[in-house]
Amino acid sequence: MLSGCTTYGGSKTTAKVGGVMTVAGFATWLPLARENASYDEAGLAILGTMFVLIPGALLGVGGLIGMAEYKLEPVTDAPVARAHEQERQARAQALDLAWALTKAAAAAARSGDCNSVIAQSPGVREIDADFHSTVFMRDVAIKRCLDEASAPSVGP
């Protein structure tokens, strides 16, 4: 990001270009290594430093920093995150409905209206089978109504 790149790949490319420019900038200094280097060669080295080496080093460092920043940032895919959020909301709404049905069934069971409990049981099971078995079926009054309904009737 410091280098102006908006992606990890862009930062990586910037770092590579900066590295090449830095090497090229150092290469402009090679003629000065000779004993009889001319002023023209010194001028070339100065121009190489000004226009290639320094900008190349800055690009390289900026690219590396950008790569590090993108490695630290969590990668999120907005459509996938949005879909997960929608699934989470739908699940929360379904559980809210299952709770509402369970509360209504519990109230009906406590008032002796077992027919309402029997009618609501399949709806809660359809919404969430785990909720039905761990919450709905563990309510004492609801369980009593359902046990009475499933018990064989004793007749004369």
WOKAVEN-V486679 format. One record per residue. N is the residue number from 0. RES is the residue in one small letter. NEAR is the number of other C-alpha atoms within 8 Angstrom. D_CENTER is the distance of its C-alpha to the mean C-alpha in Angstrom with 2 decimals. Layout:
n=N res=RES near=NEAR d_center=D_CENTER
n=N res=RES near=NEAR d_center=D_CENTER
This chain:
n=0 res=m near=12 d_center=20.44
n=1 res=l near=8 d_center=23.76
n=2 res=s near=11 d_center=25.24
n=3 res=g near=5 d_center=24.20
n=4 res=c near=12 d_center=21.60
n=5 res=t near=7 d_center=18.39
n=6 res=t near=8 d_center=16.72
n=7 res=y near=11 d_center=16.76
n=8 res=g near=7 d_center=19.36
n=9 res=g near=10 d_center=21.43
n=10 res=s near=18 d_center=21.56
n=11 res=k near=12 d_center=22.63
n=12 res=t near=9 d_center=25.31
n=13 res=t near=14 d_center=26.47
n=14 res=a near=14 d_center=26.91
n=15 res=k near=10 d_center=28.94
n=16 res=v near=11 d_center=31.09
n=17 res=g near=16 d_center=31.67
n=18 res=g near=12 d_center=32.75
n=19 res=v near=9 d_center=35.18
n=20 res=m near=13 d_center=36.57
n=21 res=t near=15 d_center=37.09
n=22 res=v near=9 d_center=39.01
n=23 res=a near=11 d_center=41.01
n=24 res=g near=15 d_center=41.82
n=25 res=f near=11 d_center=43.14
n=26 res=a near=7 d_center=45.14
n=27 res=t near=11 d_center=47.07
n=28 res=w near=12 d_center=48.45
n=29 res=l near=8 d_center=49.95
n=30 res=p near=9 d_center=53.26
n=31 res=l near=11 d_center=53.88
n=32 res=a near=7 d_center=54.05
n=33 res=r near=7 d_center=57.49
n=34 res=e near=5 d_center=60.53
n=35 res=n near=4 d_center=61.93
n=36 res=a near=10 d_center=58.83
n=37 res=s near=7 d_center=59.86
n=38 res=y near=6 d_center=58.82
n=39 res=d near=6 d_center=57.18
n=40 res=e near=10 d_center=54.94
n=41 res=a near=12 d_center=54.12
n=42 res=g near=8 d_center=53.26
n=43 res=l near=10 d_center=50.96
n=44 res=a near=12 d_center=49.22
n=45 res=i near=8 d_center=48.81
n=46 res=l near=9 d_center=47.45
n=47 res=g near=14 d_center=45.09
n=48 res=t near=12 d_center=43.82
n=49 res=m near=9 d_center=43.45
n=50 res=f near=8 d_center=41.89
n=51 res=v near=13 d_center=40.11
n=52 res=l near=15 d_center=39.58
n=53 res=i near=11 d_center=38.27
n=54 res=p near=12 d_center=35.92
n=55 res=g near=15 d_center=34.76
n=56 res=a near=12 d_center=34.06
n=57 res=l near=9 d_center=32.16
n=58 res=l near=14 d_center=30.06
n=59 res=g near=15 d_center=29.44
n=60 res=v near=10 d_center=28.43
n=61 res=g near=14 d_center=26.27
n=62 res=g near=20 d_center=24.52
n=63 res=l near=11 d_center=23.99
n=64 res=i near=12 d_center=22.63
n=65 res=g near=15 d_center=20.26
n=66 res=m near=12 d_center=19.08
n=67 res=a near=8 d_center=18.63
n=68 res=e near=9 d_center=16.68
n=69 res=y near=10 d_center=14.17
n=70 res=k near=8 d_center=14.02
n=71 res=l near=6 d_center=13.23
n=72 res=e near=6 d_center=10.54
n=73 res=p near=6 d_center=6.88
n=74 res=v near=4 d_center=6.34
n=75 res=t near=6 d_center=4.51
n=76 res=d near=6 d_center=6.79
n=77 res=a near=6 d_center=8.37
n=78 res=p near=6 d_center=10.43
n=79 res=v near=8 d_center=8.15
n=80 res=a near=9 d_center=6.20
n=81 res=r near=8 d_center=9.90
n=82 res=a near=8 d_center=11.22
n=83 res=h near=8 d_center=9.36
n=84 res=e near=8 d_center=10.61
n=85 res=q near=8 d_center=13.93
n=86 res=e near=8 d_center=14.22
n=87 res=r near=8 d_center=13.72
n=88 res=q near=8 d_center=16.32
n=89 res=a near=8 d_center=18.61
n=90 res=r near=8 d_center=18.56
n=91 res=a near=8 d_center=19.39
n=92 res=q near=8 d_center=22.16
n=93 res=a near=10 d_center=23.52
n=94 res=l near=11 d_center=23.76
n=95 res=d near=8 d_center=25.45
n=96 res=l near=8 d_center=27.91
n=97 res=a near=12 d_center=28.54
n=98 res=w near=8 d_center=29.29
n=99 res=a near=8 d_center=31.60
n=100 res=l near=10 d_center=33.44
n=101 res=t near=11 d_center=33.77
n=102 res=k near=8 d_center=35.23
n=103 res=a near=8 d_center=37.59
n=104 res=a near=12 d_center=38.64
n=105 res=a near=12 d_center=39.26
n=106 res=a near=8 d_center=41.37
n=107 res=a near=12 d_center=43.26
n=108 res=a near=14 d_center=43.86
n=109 res=r near=9 d_center=45.22
n=110 res=s near=6 d_center=47.55
n=111 res=g near=6 d_center=48.77
n=112 res=d near=9 d_center=47.21
n=113 res=c near=12 d_center=46.02
n=114 res=n near=6 d_center=46.02
n=115 res=s near=10 d_center=43.07
n=116 res=v near=15 d_center=41.20
n=117 res=i near=11 d_center=41.99
n=118 res=a near=8 d_center=40.85
n=119 res=q near=11 d_center=37.45
n=120 res=s near=10 d_center=36.61
n=121 res=p near=8 d_center=35.62
n=122 res=g near=8 d_center=33.37
n=123 res=v near=15 d_center=31.37
n=124 res=r near=12 d_center=31.29
n=125 res=e near=7 d_center=30.02
n=126 res=i near=9 d_center=27.17
n=127 res=d near=11 d_center=26.04
n=128 res=a near=9 d_center=28.33
n=129 res=d near=7 d_center=26.88
n=130 res=f near=12 d_center=27.36
n=131 res=h near=12 d_center=30.84
n=132 res=s near=10 d_center=31.86
n=133 res=t near=8 d_center=30.49
n=134 res=v near=8 d_center=31.23
n=135 res=f near=12 d_center=33.62
n=136 res=m near=10 d_center=35.93
n=137 res=r near=9 d_center=36.15
n=138 res=d near=9 d_center=37.68
n=139 res=v near=7 d_center=41.34
n=140 res=a near=9 d_center=42.90
n=141 res=i near=16 d_center=40.72
n=142 res=k near=10 d_center=41.46
n=143 res=r near=8 d_center=45.15
n=144 res=c near=12 d_center=45.24
n=145 res=l near=11 d_center=43.52
n=146 res=d near=8 d_center=45.75
n=147 res=e near=7 d_center=48.82
n=148 res=a near=8 d_center=47.84
n=149 res=s near=6 d_center=47.35
n=150 res=a near=6 d_center=50.48
n=151 res=p near=4 d_center=53.48
n=152 res=s near=4 d_center=56.00
n=153 res=v near=4 d_center=59.29
n=154 res=g near=3 d_center=62.10
n=155 res=p near=2 d_center=65.91
